[in-house]
Amino acid sequence: MPLSRRKLLPGLLAGFALIAAACGGGGDGSGSETAGTVDSGIQKGVSDAFGTTTSVGGGTATTAKAAAKQPTTIDGWQALWKTEREAVVKKIKAGKFGLAPDGKSALISDGYTIDLSKCPSGWNNTEGLVNGEIKIGHTTALSGTLAVYGQIATGWQLYLGDVNAAGGIKDSAGKTWTFKLIFKDDGYDAARTIPLVDELIDSEKVFMMVTLGSPNTMKTYDKLNQRCIPQPLSMTGHPAWGDPVNHPWTTGEQMAYNTEAVLWGAFLEKNAAELKKVDGKITVAALVMNNDFGRAYDAGFRAWLAQTPIKADIEYVTEVIEPSAPTITDPMTTLAAKSPEVFLAETAGASCTQAVIEAAQNGLKEKAKYLFQPSVCKANSFVGKDKVGGDGKASDGWFVVGGGTKALEASSFDGDIWATNCRKRLEQAGIDWKINPTYMVGSCRWGWTVEQVFKIAAELDGGITRLNVLTALRNIDMTSPFLLEGAKFNMNGIKDAYLTESSEFGKYDYAKQAFVQQGELIELSGKSKNCAWSQSTGTCS
């Protein structure tokens, strides 16, 4: 049954109060909230995100505050970004952030200092800056069942090539820098990631590392932090990257998976009456990838489930798949046999597409009232007609908690100047962005972000250094062209360790070949508590 804006918003209020247990909300992690209490930070976040209260059908709903309109020309965007970068630089300089006189520590933001005495002997603040080149190491999946994500690297390289061709990055000392992206194929196999990272940091001596995948990042972030090598903008939404105390050199870029899982829960609460009509129970079936990525989703949803008022009405059943599994027919058949009201794909890559196809073939699509794709499979690279086959109707009606990003390949963004710019860049490189929109993630998302961070760092005392890049990123506050209007893109030292905390609900329209937004944008910037990840318990501490 279609979900209108009016139906979605009221129930989210109750669901948001539950984000406390799974996501936190005190900013610096010092709150005293427990699973049985409502996080005051989240309460304020809901108020800020939805603004005024209005009456809907005898109940109450909220409407989002009007977002500032995004520029409609590239020149307008460039002017806005220049102003925003200048504000970040001003903040950093006014706060006297940077290396301490004794060189043993660095003030990154207000109240946030990192201890450089723990860095290894001979640590070099400018390693990887060679002959005017910034060497960036990147491990990704160019092969295997998640190879589609390797397209991000190609798109990213295209963007950086354009930055280089336009003159590169000029620093405060007048020196010009260009980018060199060195990427290696790990096939999304963490065991392969480890030696590749070693090669990039020890032989190539890169300035920084960007890793794709939760297990791949998890297996390398201890080493990179011990070596004081930046690991910014990790291509994964695992909550563990929000740990500025224990892992100051690592950050994420996208919305955390546990936040996404709790938003699934908020959706269930809203629609509980409808879902319980048959037998008073709600069966939720999930296909879970057997690694740190899938377990982050599963843990987040179970945390919500443990303290929701409707927990007694929910049966949560799961089937686990390996990342390298060539097919998922058996586990999907098992889940379909449970006749669930809700299906959650807690997986990635080829298995997202396979889940759509299998659900259409085994009757799950007809049995379940709601089916969810994960945010990492939001693009037509996974659910578009060219992927699922036939008339593309197999994807019709699937939902997603989309992480606040624009689907730049969708016709709804034909008038968006950033979408136009991204599409043109790919076309000039001979890439069909309609069939392979994942290239846009690298070309129009990671490329842009890296450019802005380095432009800020370049204006700081000493120009581009590892510490200046870290400081620039931990203080960034800009308007991102790849996020929906109103979505914030910011960090604030130890107080806010997550760049993106926005999301929309989307429902796939196969005729439009796009997820169509349902309701208003949900914005909770600064409300996610820091996460010191425990490997033993699989939770934030």
N, C-alpha and C positions, 0 to 999 in steps of 0.2 A: 504494500500500500504506500503510495507516495507520501513523502514527509515534507510538509510545508514549513516555512519559517515559523509560523504561529504555533505549530505543534512542537517544534524542536526546542525553542528557547525556554519555556517555563521549567521543564524538567532539568535543564542544565544547572539551574541554580542549586538544586539539591545535590547534584553530582559534583559540582565544583567544591562543595564543602568537604568532600571526601578525598580531594587530592592531597590533603595534608599527610596522610599515612604513606602514600606511595611516592609522592614527589617532594613534599616538604614545602616550606614557604617563608622561612625566617631570614632568607638572604645569606647571613653569615654562618648558618648552621647552629646557632646558639639557642634556638627556641626550645621551650620546654613541652611542646605539644606531644601528645601520644596518639596512638591509633584510635583512642576513644574520644578525642577532642577535636574540635574544629580549628583549623589553622587560621589565625587572625589575618595573616598575610594573604592567604587565598581569599578570605572574605572580602578584603579590600580590593584584591585583584579582580574579583567578579564585579564589584561595584564600578571600578575604574573601566573595565572592559566593556560593560554593557550600559553604563550611564543611567539614564532616567528610567523609572518604572512606569509601565502602562498596563491597562487592563486588557486581558485577552480571555474571552469565554468565561468570565466569572472569576478567573484566577489572576495571577500576576505574571507578567513577562517583562523582559528588559530589551531595550534597543541600544545598539552600539552608538557611542559618540561618533559624530561625523569625522572621518579621517581627512587630513589635509590632502588636497589633490596633488597627485604626482605630476611632475613636469611632462609636457607633451612634445618636447624637442630634446635632442641630444645636447644641444648647447645649454638648454635649461637645466638638464641633469648635471652637466659638468659644472655649471655655476653653483648649483646647490651643494654638490660634493665638495667643491673647493671651500665653500663657507663652513661646511661641517668639519672638514679636516682641520681647518684653521682653528676652530673651536676646541678640537681635541688637543692640538698642539699647545694652544694657550693654557688649557687645563693642566697638561703635563708640566709645562715650564713653570706655571704659577705654583704648582705643588712641589717643585724642585725634585721631581721624580728622577731616578737614575742611579748611577753607580756611586756608592759612598766613597769618600776621599781615601779610605784605606783599602778599597777594592775588595773588601770581604763580604759585602752585602749590596743589595740594590733595593731602593724604594720604588715599587712598581705603581702603587696608587696610595691614596690615603689609608693609613693603617695596615698596609700590606707590604712587608719586606721579605725578600727571599735571601737565604743564606748561601753565598757563593763560596764559602770556605769548604762546603761539601763537594764542590766541583773537583774533578780529578786534577792532579798536577799537570800543568801545561795547558789547561783549558784555554781556548782562544775565542775571544768575543767576536772575532771577524773571520773565523775559519769558514771556508766556502765562498769567500769573496776573492775572486782571482781575475786579474787583468780586466777589471770593469764588468765582470760577470758574476751574477748571483746564482750559485748552483743549488738547485732544489731537488731533493731525492723523493721519489714517490713509488710505492709498491701498490699494485692493483691487480685486478683479475682480467687478463687479456685472453684467458682460456677457461674452459670448464663451464659449469652450469650457471655461473654468475658473470660470464664474460661481457654481458651487456654493460656492466658498470665500468669496464675498461674504456668505453667510449668517452667517459668523463675526461680521462687523461688526454685523449686526442683533442677534444674540444678546448681543454685548458691550455694545451700547447699552442693552439691556434690563437687564442686570446693573447697569450704572452708574446707570441710572435708579432701581433699587431702593436702591442705596447713597445716592443723593441724597435719596430719599424718607424714608430712615431717619435722616436728619440729617447726611449727608455725612461729611467727615473733619475732625476737630478737631485743631489743631496745639498745640505746646507753649506758644504765646502765647495760647491760648484762641480763636483765630480759626477759623471754620468754612468749609470749602471743599466745593464740589460739582464734578462733572465735566461737561464739555461735549465730546462726541466729534463731530468733524467729519470725515466720510469722503467720499472721492471715488472715482469709477470710472475705473480705468486699463485695464480689460479685459485685465489681465495683460500689457500691452504696455509694456515698459520705456521706450520712446520717449515714451509718454503719461505715465508716472510722473514723469519729470523736471520738466515744467512744472507738474504738480499739486503736487509737493513745493515747488517755488519759490513757488507761490501760497500754500500753507499756511504756509510759514515767513516769507515777505516781506509778504504782505497780511494774512493771518489772524494772523500772529505767534504761532503755537502754542508751547506749552511744550515739547512733544516730538513726535516723529514715529514712527509704527509702520507699517512697509511690509510688504506681503504679496508673496511671490515672491522666489526667488533672483536672477534677472536684474534685477528691479526694485530690490531692496535693493542689489545690487552697483553699479548705476548711480548710486546716490544716497549711499552711505555715505561716500565721500571728502568730498563737499561738506558733509554734516552734521557730520562730525568736524572739518573745517576751521573750521566755524562754531561748534563746541562746543555743538551742539544734540543732546540725547539722542535716540537711536534704539534704545530698549530693546525686548526681547521680539519681535524681528523674526519674522514668521510664515513661517519657512523654516528648514530644518535644514542649510543649507550650512555646512561647517566654517569658512569665512572669518570667521564672526561670533565665533569664539573668538580674538580678536586684541586683547587689552587694551593692548598696547604701541602699536601703530600706529593702532588704531581704538578708543580707550577708551570712546567714547560709544555704541558699537553693541554689542548683545548679541543672541543668539538665545534660543530658548526650548525647542526640541525636540531630540531626539537627532540627532546629525550623520549626514548621509547616507552619508559614507564609513564610519562605524562600522557602519551597517546593511549596506552592501555587503560588508564583511569577515565579518559574521555569516552572510551568504549563503554565503560561502566556507567558513566553519567547518561549515556544514550539508553542503556538498558533500563535504568531507573525511570526515565521519562516514559518509555514505552512498555513498562512492566504489565500494566493492565491488559493491553492488547496481547502481549506475548503469553500471558497466563490463561487465556480464555479457554483453551481446550481441556487441560487437566490441573490447572492451578500451579503448574511448574514451568520453569524456563530452562530448556536444555541449551547450553552454549558449547559448541564443538569447535576445537581449535587444532589447526595443523601447525606444529611447533618445530622449527629448525633446531637441531640438536647441537647447539653451540652457544657462545656467550650472547650472540645476537638474539636468538629465539628465546633463550632463558630470561633475558631482560624483559621482553614482552610478557612472558608467562609469569614472572615474579611480580611485575607491576599489576597485572590483572588479578592475581591471587591476593595481593595486598589490598586491593580495592574490595575484592570479594569477602575478605575476612571481616570487614567492618561495615559493609553496606546493610541498611535495614532490611533489604530483600534477600539476604544471603540464604535463608532457609528455603527460598523458592527457586534457587538456581542449582542446577547440576552442571558442573564444568567437566567436560570430557576432552581428552587430548590424544593425539597421535603424533609421534615424533618421526621426523625424517632427517637423514644425513644431508649435508649441503651438496654432496656429490651424487646424490640419488638421481639416476637417469629418468625415472618415472615415479609418480606418486599415486598410482591407481589403487593399490591395495589400501593404504591408509585413508584415502578419500572415500573408498567404498565402505570402509569400517565406520567412518564418521557419518556418512549418509544414512547408514542403517540405524543410527541413533535418532533419526528424524528430528534434528535440532531446530529450534526456532531461530537461532543465531549461529552464524559461522564466522570465525576469525582466522584469517591467514596470517600467522605469526612466522612468516618466512620471507624469502627474497629470491630475486633472479628468475630463472626459468620456471621454478615451482610456482611462482605467482600466476604465470600464464597457464600452466598446467592445472592449477586449482580452478581457474575459470572454466577451462575445457571439461575437466572431470566433473565439476558440479553440474554443468549443463547436460552431461551424458548419463550420470548416475542418479539423477532425480533430486539431488541436493538443492539445486537452484529453485526447484518448485516447492520443496518441503520447507525450506528456511524462509522466514519472513525477511530477514536481513542478512546480507553477506558483506564482510568487510575485507578489503585489500589493506595491506600495511602501507604506510606513507612512502616507503622506499620503492613501491611499485605503482605509484600514482600515474606515471606517464604512459602514453600510448605505446612506448617500447615494451610494455608488459600486457596491456589490456586492449590495445587497438585492434581494429579489424584485421590488419595485416598479420597480427600475431595469433589471435584466437581462431581465425579462419571463418569461412562462410560469409554470412552477411554481417558478422560482428555482433550479433544479438546476444551471444553467450555472455558478454560483459554488461549488458544492459541491466540497470538497477543495482549494481554493486555499489557499496558505500566505501568511503575512505575518510580517515582523519588526516587531512592532507599536509599539515605542517606549515600552513600559511604561504606556500610558494605558488607562483603563477605557473599555470600549464601553458608555457609560451608557444606550444605547437597548436593550441586550440584556436578555433575560429573566433572565440569570444575575445581573444587578444590580438585580433588582426589590426586594431587601431592603436595598440600599445607600441610606442616608439622603441622601447627596449626589445620587445619581441621582434619587431621589424629589423632592428639592428643585428640581433642574434641570428635570425634566419638568413639575412644577407651574408653574414660572415661565413656561415656553413655552406651556403650555395656557392660562394666564390671558391670554396675548398673542394667542391664537388660532392658534398654530403647532402643526402636527402633527409632534411630535418623532420619531414612528416612521418617517414618510416622509422627513423632513428632519432627521436627527440632527446635521448639521453645525452647526446653530444652537447646539447644546450646547457646541461648542468655544469659541464666543465667550462664551456666557452662563455657563458653568461652569468655564472654564479661563482664558482671558485676563482676563475680568472679575475673577475671584477674585484672580489674580496681581497685577493692577494695584492692586486694593484693598489687598492686604497690603504691597506695596512703598511705597505712599503713606502708609499708617498708620505704618510704621517711620520713613519720612522725616519725618513730621509731629512725631515725638517728639524729633528731633535739634535741636541748637542752631540757631536761625534758622528752624525749621519747614520747610515745603515750599519747596525751591529745586531747581534743576537738579542741583547738586552733591550735595545730600542724597539725592535720588532715585537718582542714580548710585551713591552710597555704600551706600545701603540695598540696592540690587539686587546689587551686587558682594559683599555680605556675607550675603545671605539664606541661611537654613538652616531650612526649615520642612517640615511634613508636608502634602503636597498631596492634596486630596480627589479629584482626577481621575486620580491615579496609582495603580497597583496597590500593595497592601501591600508594604512593603519597598523601594519605589523612592524614592531620595533626590531632593530638590529643593533644590539648594544651589549657591552659588558662593563662591569664596574669593579675591577680589582677582585678582592676577596668577597665583596658583597653580592656580586652577581656574576657567576661563572659560566652562564649560558648565553650564547649569542642570540638564539631564536627561541622564543617561548610562545609562539602564536600558532593558531590553527583554525581551519575552517572544516566543516563537514561537507563532503561532496558526494553526489550521486551520479553514477555514470549514465550518460545518454548516448546510446550507440549511434543514433542518427546524427548527433553533433560531434561524435567521437571525442568526448570530453567529460570530465567530472564537473557537474554543474553545482555551484555552491548552494548549500542549504542553510539559511539563517545567516547570522552575522559572524564576523571574525571574532575569535576568542583570543584575547591578548592578556598574558600574565607575566609580562616582563619583570624580572627581578623577584619573582615569587618562588622559584624553585630553590630549595635548600641545597647547599653543597653536598657532594656525595663522596665520602671516603669508602670506596668499594671494598667489600670483604669477599675474597675469593672463596672462603670456606662456607659462608652462608648464602652467597649470591644476592646480597642486599647491600644497600647503603648503610653506613654506620654514622 
